[in-house]
Amino acid sequence: HLPGTSEEVAPPLQQSFMIPKKEINMVSDMAKWKRSQAYADYMGFILTLNEGVRGKKLTCEYKVSEPIEKLVALLNTLDRWIDETPPVDQPSRFGNKAFRTWYAKLDQEAEKLVATVIPKHLADAAPEVAVYLKESVGNSTRIDYGTGHEAAFAAFLCCLCKIGVLRVDDQMAIVFKVFNRYLEVMRKLQKTYRMEPAGSQGVWGLDDFQFLPFIWGSSQLIDHPNLEPRHFVDEKVVNENHKDFMFLECILFITEMKTGPFAEHSNQLWNISAVPSWSKVNQGLIRMYKAE
């Protein structure tokens, strides 16, 4: 419910929590998912945030509540654990096994970490919500990371909204402070442990690892007075503006990680740079996200 409505006064509804389990096991389950309340909630969450950051810079002023601060502290802890778990010497270049050590620590501590973010009266929610946090950092068997893991983090934040920990006026901070910090930690994981892209479509995918920052990042750029989609393939533009815009931050990371012509290693993004407006880019990416 929205803050300021009469519901604020009513006692909280008794919610029951359960440990999430895999529900999409065969092709026919997809139709059930698309019709579900969970899908509507998840897409609604993504699109609400998309509107919330429209035309806004990462560096602008916004409200930072206590739960937001606590989420950032949680992500800082994960970051610190990377420093404490250096990669090990191994014959294969990719998929450093030290990631499993790092992950084991998260697996062990996840519920405690989540408990630091949610109030005491919602303590029962921690085991359910913690599963999404654990799913959001990659797979410890395959040592890979992809957009499904990113979706788990968005679901984690969506759960925190559903139980009332995060509120409507936290929108900008959810994207600019929490999700942006999450991206920084994921990039560090990807680099440190040389993680494989999960379920990657190779050159036909948008990006090896992320999707949401391109959606929200393109929304940030809607109606920008002089940055057009064609500019994001210009190195100078990216270097000068990446601290303000999530989309350019993603492009910068790609160019750090990949060599060769942009049109070859990131063909889909190269095509997107030809789209005339950011709102068209944003709409197209939302369609693409739903399809994927």
C-alpha positions as CSV (number, residue, x, y, z in Angstrom):
1,H,0.0,0.0,0.0
2,L,1.1,3.6,-0.6
3,P,2.3,5.7,2.3
4,G,-0.2,8.2,3.5
5,T,-3.3,6.1,2.7
6,S,-5.7,5.0,5.4
7,E,-4.2,1.5,5.3
8,E,-1.2,2.8,7.1
9,V,-3.2,2.7,10.3
10,A,-4.6,-0.8,9.9
11,P,-2.6,-3.6,11.5
12,P,-0.3,-5.4,9.0
13,L,-2.0,-8.3,7.4
14,Q,-0.7,-11.7,8.6
15,Q,1.6,-12.8,5.8
16,S,2.9,-16.3,5.5
17,F,6.3,-17.0,4.0
18,M,7.7,-20.0,2.2
19,I,11.1,-21.0,0.8
20,P,10.9,-20.4,-3.0
21,K,11.3,-23.4,-5.2
22,K,11.7,-23.8,-9.0
23,E,8.3,-23.7,-10.6
24,I,9.2,-23.4,-14.3
25,N,10.3,-26.9,-15.4
26,M,8.9,-27.4,-18.8
27,V,7.8,-25.2,-21.8
28,S,4.2,-25.3,-20.8
29,D,5.0,-23.8,-17.4
30,M,6.0,-20.6,-19.2
31,A,2.4,-19.7,-20.0
32,K,1.4,-20.2,-16.4
33,W,4.3,-17.8,-15.4
34,K,3.2,-15.1,-17.9
35,R,-0.4,-15.2,-16.5
36,S,0.8,-15.2,-12.9
37,Q,0.5,-12.4,-10.3
38,A,4.2,-12.8,-9.8
39,Y,5.0,-11.9,-13.4
40,A,2.6,-8.9,-13.2
41,D,4.3,-7.8,-10.0
42,Y,7.8,-8.3,-11.4
43,M,7.2,-6.4,-14.7
44,G,5.2,-3.8,-12.9
45,F,8.2,-3.2,-10.6
46,I,10.6,-2.9,-13.5
47,L,8.3,-0.5,-15.4
48,T,7.5,1.6,-12.3
49,L,11.3,2.1,-11.7
50,N,11.7,2.8,-15.5
51,E,9.3,5.8,-15.1
52,G,10.8,6.8,-11.8
53,V,14.3,7.4,-13.2
54,R,13.2,8.9,-16.5
55,G,15.3,11.9,-17.4
56,K,17.3,11.8,-14.2
57,K,21.0,11.6,-13.6
58,L,22.7,9.2,-11.3
59,T,24.2,12.2,-9.6
60,C,20.9,14.0,-8.9
61,E,19.4,14.6,-5.4
62,Y,17.0,11.9,-4.1
63,K,15.8,10.6,-0.8
64,V,17.9,7.9,0.9
65,S,15.9,6.0,3.6
66,E,17.4,3.8,6.3
67,P,16.5,0.5,4.5
68,I,18.4,1.8,1.4
69,E,21.5,2.5,3.5
70,K,21.3,-1.0,5.0
71,L,21.0,-2.5,1.5
72,V,24.1,-0.6,0.4
73,A,25.9,-1.8,3.6
74,L,24.9,-5.4,2.7
75,L,26.4,-5.0,-0.8
76,N,29.5,-3.4,0.7
77,T,29.9,-6.6,2.7
78,L,29.8,-8.7,-0.4
79,D,32.4,-6.5,-2.0
80,R,34.7,-6.8,1.0
81,W,34.4,-10.6,0.8
82,I,35.8,-10.5,-2.7
83,D,38.9,-8.7,-1.4
84,E,39.2,-11.4,1.3
85,T,38.9,-14.2,-1.3
86,P,41.6,-13.7,-4.0
87,P,41.5,-15.8,-7.1
88,V,43.4,-19.1,-7.0
89,D,46.1,-20.4,-9.4
90,Q,44.5,-22.8,-11.8
91,P,45.1,-24.1,-15.4
92,S,41.9,-22.7,-16.9
93,R,41.6,-19.0,-17.5
94,F,37.9,-18.7,-16.9
95,G,35.7,-19.7,-13.9
96,N,38.1,-19.2,-11.0
97,K,37.3,-21.7,-8.3
98,A,37.8,-19.1,-5.6
99,F,34.3,-17.9,-6.5
100,R,32.9,-21.1,-4.8
101,T,34.6,-20.1,-1.6
102,W,33.2,-16.6,-1.9
103,Y,29.7,-18.0,-2.7
104,A,29.8,-20.5,0.2
105,K,30.2,-17.5,2.6
106,L,27.1,-15.8,1.1
107,D,25.2,-19.1,1.2
108,Q,26.0,-19.3,4.9
109,E,25.3,-15.7,5.8
110,A,22.5,-14.7,3.5
111,E,19.6,-14.9,6.0
112,K,21.6,-12.9,8.6
113,L,22.4,-10.3,6.0
114,V,18.7,-10.0,5.0
115,A,17.7,-9.8,8.6
116,T,19.8,-6.6,8.9
117,V,17.6,-4.9,6.3
118,I,14.1,-6.0,7.4
119,P,12.4,-4.9,10.7
120,K,12.0,-7.4,13.6
121,H,8.3,-7.9,13.1
122,L,9.0,-9.2,9.5
123,A,11.8,-11.5,10.6
124,D,9.8,-14.5,9.3
125,A,10.3,-13.2,5.7
126,A,14.1,-13.5,5.8
127,P,14.4,-17.1,4.7
128,E,12.2,-16.5,1.7
129,V,13.7,-13.2,0.6
130,A,17.3,-14.5,1.2
131,V,16.9,-17.1,-1.6
132,Y,16.6,-14.4,-4.2
133,L,19.7,-12.7,-2.8
134,K,21.7,-16.0,-3.1
135,E,20.4,-16.5,-6.6
136,S,21.4,-13.0,-7.7
137,V,25.2,-13.4,-7.8
138,G,25.8,-16.2,-10.2
139,N,26.0,-20.0,-10.2
140,S,28.6,-21.5,-8.0
141,T,28.8,-24.8,-9.8
142,R,29.2,-23.4,-13.3
143,I,30.9,-20.2,-12.1
144,D,28.8,-18.2,-14.4
145,Y,26.6,-15.1,-14.3
146,G,23.8,-13.8,-16.5
147,T,20.5,-11.9,-16.8
148,G,18.6,-14.6,-14.8
149,H,20.8,-13.8,-11.8
150,E,20.2,-10.1,-12.4
151,A,16.4,-10.8,-12.5
152,A,16.8,-12.6,-9.1
153,F,18.2,-9.4,-7.6
154,A,15.3,-7.3,-9.1
155,A,12.9,-9.9,-7.5
156,F,14.8,-9.6,-4.2
157,L,14.1,-5.8,-4.3
158,C,10.5,-6.4,-5.4
159,C,10.0,-8.7,-2.4
160,L,11.3,-5.9,-0.1
161,C,8.7,-3.6,-1.7
162,K,5.9,-6.1,-1.3
163,I,6.6,-6.5,2.5
164,G,6.8,-2.7,2.9
165,V,10.5,-2.4,3.7
166,L,11.0,-0.3,0.6
167,R,8.4,2.3,-0.4
168,V,7.2,4.4,-3.3
169,D,9.4,7.3,-2.5
170,D,12.5,5.0,-2.5
171,Q,12.2,4.5,-6.3
172,M,15.2,6.6,-7.4
173,A,17.4,5.3,-4.6
174,I,16.5,1.7,-5.5
175,V,17.9,2.2,-9.0
176,F,20.6,4.8,-8.4
177,K,22.0,3.7,-5.1
178,V,21.2,0.0,-4.5
179,F,21.0,-1.4,-8.0
180,N,24.0,0.7,-9.2
181,R,26.0,-0.6,-6.2
182,Y,24.9,-4.2,-7.1
183,L,26.2,-3.7,-10.6
184,E,29.6,-2.5,-9.3
185,V,29.9,-5.6,-7.1
186,M,28.8,-7.9,-10.0
187,R,31.4,-6.3,-12.3
188,K,34.0,-6.9,-9.7
189,L,32.9,-10.6,-9.4
190,Q,32.9,-11.0,-13.2
191,K,36.4,-9.5,-13.4
192,T,38.0,-11.1,-10.3
193,Y,36.8,-14.7,-10.9
194,R,36.6,-14.4,-14.7
195,M,33.0,-15.6,-14.7
196,E,31.5,-17.2,-17.8
197,P,28.4,-15.5,-19.3
198,A,25.3,-17.6,-18.4
199,G,23.1,-18.7,-21.2
200,S,24.8,-16.1,-23.4
201,Q,23.6,-15.7,-27.0
202,G,27.2,-14.6,-27.8
203,V,27.3,-11.8,-30.2
204,W,23.5,-11.9,-30.7
205,G,22.8,-10.9,-27.1
206,L,22.5,-7.4,-25.8
207,D,25.3,-7.9,-23.3
208,D,27.1,-10.9,-21.8
209,F,25.9,-10.1,-18.2
210,Q,23.3,-7.4,-17.7
211,F,20.0,-6.2,-19.2
212,L,18.1,-4.0,-16.7
213,P,20.7,-1.1,-16.6
214,F,20.2,-0.7,-20.4
215,I,16.4,-0.3,-19.9
216,W,16.6,2.0,-16.9
217,G,19.7,3.7,-18.4
218,S,17.9,4.5,-21.6
219,S,15.0,6.0,-19.6
220,Q,17.5,8.3,-17.8
221,L,18.5,9.7,-21.2
222,I,15.0,10.4,-22.6
223,D,14.7,14.0,-23.7
224,H,18.4,14.7,-23.0
225,P,19.2,18.0,-24.7
226,N,22.2,16.8,-26.6
227,L,23.0,13.1,-26.1
228,E,21.4,10.9,-28.7
229,P,21.6,7.1,-29.1
230,R,24.2,7.5,-31.9
231,H,26.5,9.1,-29.3
232,F,27.0,6.2,-27.0
233,V,29.4,4.5,-29.4
234,D,31.6,7.6,-29.2
235,E,34.4,7.0,-26.6
236,K,34.8,10.6,-25.7
237,V,31.0,11.0,-24.9
238,V,31.1,7.8,-22.8
239,N,34.2,9.0,-20.8
240,E,32.7,12.4,-20.1
241,N,29.2,11.2,-19.1
242,H,29.3,7.7,-17.7
243,K,29.1,8.9,-14.1
244,D,25.7,10.4,-14.8
245,F,24.2,7.6,-16.8
246,M,23.9,3.9,-16.2
247,F,23.7,3.1,-19.9
248,L,27.1,4.7,-20.6
249,E,28.5,3.0,-17.5
250,C,27.6,-0.3,-19.1
251,I,29.2,0.7,-22.4
252,L,32.4,1.7,-20.6
253,F,32.6,-1.7,-18.9
254,I,32.0,-3.5,-22.2
255,T,34.8,-1.6,-23.9
256,E,37.2,-2.3,-20.9
257,M,36.4,-6.0,-21.2
258,K,36.4,-6.5,-25.0
259,T,38.8,-5.7,-27.8
260,G,38.1,-5.1,-31.5
261,P,35.5,-3.1,-33.3
262,F,32.4,-2.3,-31.2
263,A,30.1,-3.3,-34.1
264,E,31.6,-6.8,-34.0
265,H,31.7,-7.6,-30.3
266,S,28.4,-5.8,-29.4
267,N,26.4,-6.0,-32.6
268,Q,22.9,-5.6,-31.0
269,L,24.0,-2.4,-29.2
270,W,25.6,-1.1,-32.4
271,N,22.2,-1.6,-34.1
272,I,20.5,0.2,-31.2
273,S,22.8,3.2,-31.7
274,A,21.0,3.8,-35.0
275,V,17.6,4.2,-33.3
276,P,16.6,7.9,-33.5
277,S,15.4,8.5,-30.0
278,W,16.0,7.3,-26.4
279,S,12.3,6.7,-25.9
280,K,12.3,4.4,-28.9
281,V,15.3,2.6,-27.5
282,N,13.6,2.3,-24.1
283,Q,10.4,0.8,-25.6
284,G,12.4,-1.6,-27.8
285,L,14.5,-2.8,-24.9
286,I,11.3,-3.4,-22.8
287,R,9.8,-5.5,-25.6
288,M,13.1,-7.4,-26.0
289,Y,13.3,-8.0,-22.2
290,K,9.8,-9.5,-22.0
291,A,10.6,-11.7,-25.0
292,E,13.8,-13.0,-23.4
